[in-house]
Amino acid sequence: MTDYRVRAGDIEEDQVTSLMESYSAQLPSSFYLGAAGASIILSLIAKLQGKNHNALFFGQWAAPFLLLGIYNKMVKLHGSDAIYNEKD
């Protein structure tokens, strides 16, 4: 049976990904948590004002902000590319 798993260092990330990670890593993880909280609060305010479409729009941003925060934390803890971490 053939093993198709990708191991650390097998495939390198491109320069666009590295550039994006270098900028996003400058933001603290609490920024993403705050952005998610703000979108929930904006959603609640819009819902209370009867603006249901705006409430849905703002509320749907909470999950992407939290996912970006997790990605940001992983890049900070593990680096962007395992092949470069092994050479250091």
ChimeraX attribute file (.defattr): number of C-alpha atoms within 10 A of each C-alpha:
attribute: neighborCount
match mode: 1-to-1
recipient: residues
	/A:1	3
	/A:2	4
	/A:3	5
	/A:4	6
	/A:5	7
	/A:6	8
	/A:7	8
	/A:8	12
	/A:9	13
	/A:10	10
	/A:11	11
	/A:12	12
	/A:13	12
	/A:14	9
	/A:15	9
	/A:16	9
	/A:17	11
	/A:18	15
	/A:19	11
	/A:20	10
	/A:21	17
	/A:22	15
	/A:23	10
	/A:24	18
	/A:25	17
	/A:26	10
	/A:27	12
	/A:28	12
	/A:29	18
	/A:30	10
	/A:31	13
	/A:32	20
	/A:33	17
	/A:34	14
	/A:35	17
	/A:36	23
	/A:37	17
	/A:38	16
	/A:39	20
	/A:40	20
	/A:41	16
	/A:42	18
	/A:43	24
	/A:44	19
	/A:45	15
	/A:46	19
	/A:47	17
	/A:48	11
	/A:49	11
	/A:50	11
	/A:51	13
	/A:52	13
	/A:53	12
	/A:54	17
	/A:55	21
	/A:56	16
	/A:57	14
	/A:58	20
	/A:59	21
	/A:60	15
	/A:61	17
	/A:62	21
	/A:63	13
	/A:64	13
	/A:65	19
	/A:66	19
	/A:67	14
	/A:68	15
	/A:69	23
	/A:70	15
	/A:71	16
	/A:72	23
	/A:73	16
	/A:74	13
	/A:75	17
	/A:76	16
	/A:77	9
	/A:78	10
	/A:79	16
	/A:80	19
	/A:81	18
	/A:82	16
	/A:83	15
	/A:84	11
	/A:85	12
	/A:86	9
	/A:87	6
	/A:88	5
